[in-house]
Amino acid sequence: EDDIVLGPTVRPRWAYGASKAIDEFLALAYWRERGLPTIVGRLFNVVGPRQTGAYGMVLPRLVDAALAGGPLIVHDDGRQQRSFAHVSDVVRMILALAANPASFGGVCNIGSDRPISIGDLARLVIKTVEKKEEAERRDEGGGRKKRLAAAPADSGDTPEFQSPAVCPQHLNPNPSSLRIEYQSYADAYGDDFEDCRRRVPDLTKLHRLTGITARWNLEEIVADLVERKRASK
């Protein structure tokens, strides 16, 4: 409920924030004038299953890039900070706010208050993908050794005669070549683009009204997203 800072109208980027502010004025007017139970929830980077990176959502975009072999594109210097909450936690928060009449007619931040730079987020994605790939290589290698040990001595079933299609190194390409590439905002969006260096919510009011804290940490969120996207390929 502090003062809002918006950029100049000559920067189209800020039209998005201004339009949401108008929506808040309209919603709260219905509460004041007509008594319609209204809560303004300001969501901060909600992520989870089936989210697409097609509209610029950074986490699924980074995961998709890593699973495709990279590179992972990070804008500007990668030091801008964001926070990410799992959709299941956000649903719990919204339902708890809706069930508490003390929330009506107010504004409440919803999300996670654990910040991470986008550069560090990209590195976390790479680490998670590499860990999953390494575990799969170990599993495939162990299973292959068991099959070879069980094969008859004269079967010719040796590593030299294995089809490349079933060799672990072909099933699980080494992801160690994954890298981050940095792209300027000007190259990505044009010279008139501006962005917030830090976007992390104060959740004091949310905790007071609901008593709810997040069950998912960021490492779990990334690991779950990587696993789901790998399974869907």
Contacts in CASP RR format, 6 or more apart in sequence:
PFRMAT RR
TARGET T0000
AUTHOR 0000-0000-0000
METHOD contacts of the structure
MODEL  1
EDDIVLGPTVRPRWAYGASKAIDEFLALAYWRERGLPTIVGRLFNVVGPR
QTGAYGMVLPRLVDAALAGGPLIVHDDGRQQRSFAHVSDVVRMILALAAN
PASFGGVCNIGSDRPISIGDLARLVIKTVEKKEEAERRDEGGGRKKRLAA
APADSGDTPEFQSPAVCPQHLNPNPSSLRIEYQSYADAYGDDFEDCRRRV
PDLTKLHRLTGITARWNLEEIVADLVERKRASK
1 106 0 8 1.000
1 107 0 8 1.000
4 21 0 8 1.000
6 14 0 8 1.000
6 17 0 8 1.000
6 18 0 8 1.000
6 21 0 8 1.000
7 13 0 8 1.000
7 14 0 8 1.000
7 194 0 8 1.000
8 14 0 8 1.000
9 15 0 8 1.000
10 192 0 8 1.000
11 192 0 8 1.000
11 193 0 8 1.000
11 194 0 8 1.000
12 192 0 8 1.000
13 189 0 8 1.000
13 192 0 8 1.000
13 193 0 8 1.000
13 194 0 8 1.000
13 195 0 8 1.000
14 194 0 8 1.000
24 40 0 8 1.000
24 107 0 8 1.000
27 38 0 8 1.000
27 40 0 8 1.000
28 38 0 8 1.000
28 40 0 8 1.000
28 105 0 8 1.000
28 106 0 8 1.000
28 107 0 8 1.000
30 36 0 8 1.000
30 38 0 8 1.000
31 37 0 8 1.000
31 38 0 8 1.000
31 104 0 8 1.000
31 105 0 8 1.000
31 106 0 8 1.000
32 105 0 8 1.000
37 101 0 8 1.000
37 104 0 8 1.000
37 105 0 8 1.000
38 104 0 8 1.000
38 105 0 8 1.000
38 106 0 8 1.000
39 97 0 8 1.000
39 98 0 8 1.000
39 103 0 8 1.000
39 104 0 8 1.000
39 105 0 8 1.000
39 106 0 8 1.000
39 108 0 8 1.000
40 105 0 8 1.000
40 106 0 8 1.000
40 107 0 8 1.000
40 108 0 8 1.000
41 94 0 8 1.000
41 97 0 8 1.000
41 107 0 8 1.000
41 108 0 8 1.000
41 109 0 8 1.000
41 110 0 8 1.000
42 107 0 8 1.000
42 108 0 8 1.000
42 109 0 8 1.000
42 110 0 8 1.000
42 201 0 8 1.000
43 90 0 8 1.000
43 110 0 8 1.000
43 111 0 8 1.000
44 82 0 8 1.000
44 83 0 8 1.000
44 85 0 8 1.000
44 109 0 8 1.000
44 110 0 8 1.000
44 111 0 8 1.000
44 112 0 8 1.000
44 199 0 8 1.000
44 200 0 8 1.000
44 201 0 8 1.000
45 58 0 8 1.000
45 59 0 8 1.000
45 82 0 8 1.000
45 83 0 8 1.000
45 84 0 8 1.000
45 85 0 8 1.000
45 111 0 8 1.000
45 112 0 8 1.000
45 199 0 8 1.000
46 84 0 8 1.000
46 85 0 8 1.000
46 86 0 8 1.000
46 87 0 8 1.000
46 90 0 8 1.000
46 111 0 8 1.000
47 57 0 8 1.000
47 59 0 8 1.000
47 60 0 8 1.000
47 84 0 8 1.000
47 85 0 8 1.000
47 86 0 8 1.000
47 87 0 8 1.000
47 221 0 8 1.000
47 225 0 8 1.000
48 86 0 8 1.000
48 87 0 8 1.000
48 221 0 8 1.000
48 224 0 8 1.000
48 225 0 8 1.000
49 87 0 8 1.000
49 224 0 8 1.000
49 225 0 8 1.000
49 228 0 8 1.000
50 228 0 8 1.000
51 57 0 8 1.000
51 59 0 8 1.000
51 60 0 8 1.000
51 87 0 8 1.000
51 225 0 8 1.000
52 60 0 8 1.000
53 60 0 8 1.000
53 61 0 8 1.000
53 64 0 8 1.000
58 82 0 8 1.000
58 118 0 8 1.000
58 121 0 8 1.000
59 84 0 8 1.000
59 121 0 8 1.000
59 125 0 8 1.000
59 221 0 8 1.000
59 222 0 8 1.000
59 225 0 8 1.000
60 225 0 8 1.000
60 229 0 8 1.000
61 73 0 8 1.000
62 72 0 8 1.000
62 121 0 8 1.000
62 122 0 8 1.000
62 125 0 8 1.000
63 125 0 8 1.000
63 129 0 8 1.000
63 222 0 8 1.000
63 225 0 8 1.000
63 226 0 8 1.000
63 229 0 8 1.000
64 229 0 8 1.000
65 71 0 8 1.000
65 72 0 8 1.000
65 73 0 8 1.000
66 72 0 8 1.000
66 125 0 8 1.000
66 126 0 8 1.000
66 129 0 8 1.000
66 175 0 8 1.000
66 178 0 8 1.000
66 226 0 8 1.000
67 129 0 8 1.000
67 226 0 8 1.000
67 229 0 8 1.000
67 230 0 8 1.000
67 233 0 8 1.000
69 173 0 8 1.000
69 175 0 8 1.000
69 177 0 8 1.000
69 178 0 8 1.000
70 178 0 8 1.000
70 179 0 8 1.000
71 178 0 8 1.000
71 179 0 8 1.000
71 180 0 8 1.000
71 181 0 8 1.000
72 122 0 8 1.000
72 125 0 8 1.000
72 126 0 8 1.000
72 178 0 8 1.000
72 179 0 8 1.000
72 180 0 8 1.000
72 181 0 8 1.000
73 180 0 8 1.000
73 181 0 8 1.000
73 182 0 8 1.000
73 183 0 8 1.000
74 118 0 8 1.000
74 119 0 8 1.000
74 122 0 8 1.000
74 180 0 8 1.000
74 181 0 8 1.000
74 182 0 8 1.000
74 183 0 8 1.000
75 118 0 8 1.000
75 182 0 8 1.000
75 183 0 8 1.000
75 184 0 8 1.000
75 185 0 8 1.000
75 188 0 8 1.000
75 195 0 8 1.000
76 182 0 8 1.000
76 184 0 8 1.000
76 185 0 8 1.000
76 195 0 8 1.000
77 182 0 8 1.000
78 117 0 8 1.000
78 118 0 8 1.000
78 119 0 8 1.000
78 122 0 8 1.000
78 182 0 8 1.000
79 117 0 8 1.000
79 118 0 8 1.000
79 119 0 8 1.000
79 197 0 8 1.000
80 117 0 8 1.000
80 118 0 8 1.000
80 195 0 8 1.000
80 196 0 8 1.000
80 197 0 8 1.000
80 198 0 8 1.000
81 115 0 8 1.000
81 116 0 8 1.000
81 117 0 8 1.000
81 118 0 8 1.000
81 197 0 8 1.000
81 198 0 8 1.000
81 199 0 8 1.000
81 200 0 8 1.000
82 115 0 8 1.000
82 116 0 8 1.000
82 118 0 8 1.000
82 121 0 8 1.000
82 199 0 8 1.000
82 200 0 8 1.000
83 111 0 8 1.000
83 112 0 8 1.000
83 113 0 8 1.000
83 114 0 8 1.000
83 115 0 8 1.000
83 116 0 8 1.000
83 199 0 8 1.000
83 200 0 8 1.000
83 201 0 8 1.000
84 112 0 8 1.000
84 116 0 8 1.000
84 121 0 8 1.000
84 218 0 8 1.000
84 221 0 8 1.000
85 110 0 8 1.000
85 111 0 8 1.000
85 112 0 8 1.000
85 214 0 8 1.000
85 216 0 8 1.000
86 214 0 8 1.000
86 215 0 8 1.000
86 216 0 8 1.000
86 220 0 8 1.000
86 221 0 8 1.000
86 224 0 8 1.000
88 215 0 8 1.000
88 216 0 8 1.000
89 111 0 8 1.000
89 112 0 8 1.000
89 212 0 8 1.000
89 214 0 8 1.000
89 215 0 8 1.000
89 216 0 8 1.000
90 110 0 8 1.000
90 111 0 8 1.000
92 212 0 8 1.000
93 110 0 8 1.000
93 111 0 8 1.000
93 206 0 8 1.000
93 210 0 8 1.000
93 212 0 8 1.000
94 110 0 8 1.000
96 209 0 8 1.000
96 210 0 8 1.000
96 211 0 8 1.000
96 212 0 8 1.000
97 103 0 8 1.000
97 108 0 8 1.000
97 110 0 8 1.000
97 206 0 8 1.000
97 209 0 8 1.000
97 210 0 8 1.000
100 209 0 8 1.000
100 210 0 8 1.000
102 209 0 8 1.000
103 209 0 8 1.000
108 205 0 8 1.000
108 206 0 8 1.000
108 209 0 8 1.000
109 201 0 8 1.000
109 202 0 8 1.000
109 203 0 8 1.000
109 205 0 8 1.000
109 206 0 8 1.000
110 201 0 8 1.000
110 206 0 8 1.000
111 201 0 8 1.000
111 203 0 8 1.000
111 206 0 8 1.000
111 214 0 8 1.000
112 201 0 8 1.000
112 214 0 8 1.000
112 218 0 8 1.000
113 200 0 8 1.000
113 201 0 8 1.000
113 202 0 8 1.000
113 203 0 8 1.000
114 217 0 8 1.000
114 218 0 8 1.000
115 198 0 8 1.000
115 200 0 8 1.000
116 124 0 8 1.000
116 218 0 8 1.000
119 180 0 8 1.000
122 180 0 8 1.000
123 180 0 8 1.000
124 218 0 8 1.000
124 219 0 8 1.000
124 222 0 8 1.000
125 222 0 8 1.000
125 226 0 8 1.000
126 175 0 8 1.000
126 178 0 8 1.000
126 180 0 8 1.000
128 219 0 8 1.000
128 222 0 8 1.000
128 223 0 8 1.000
128 226 0 8 1.000
129 175 0 8 1.000
129 178 0 8 1.000
129 226 0 8 1.000
130 175 0 8 1.000
130 176 0 8 1.000
130 178 0 8 1.000
132 223 0 8 1.000
132 226 0 8 1.000
132 227 0 8 1.000
132 230 0 8 1.000
133 172 0 8 1.000
133 173 0 8 1.000
133 174 0 8 1.000
133 175 0 8 1.000
136 171 0 8 1.000
136 172 0 8 1.000
137 168 0 8 1.000
137 169 0 8 1.000
137 172 0 8 1.000
140 168 0 8 1.000
140 171 0 8 1.000
140 172 0 8 1.000
141 168 0 8 1.000
144 162 0 8 1.000
144 166 0 8 1.000
144 167 0 8 1.000
144 168 0 8 1.000
147 157 0 8 1.000
148 157 0 8 1.000
148 158 0 8 1.000
148 159 0 8 1.000
151 157 0 8 1.000
159 167 0 8 1.000
164 170 0 8 1.000
185 193 0 8 1.000
185 194 0 8 1.000
185 195 0 8 1.000
186 193 0 8 1.000
206 212 0 8 1.000
207 213 0 8 1.000
216 224 0 8 1.000
END
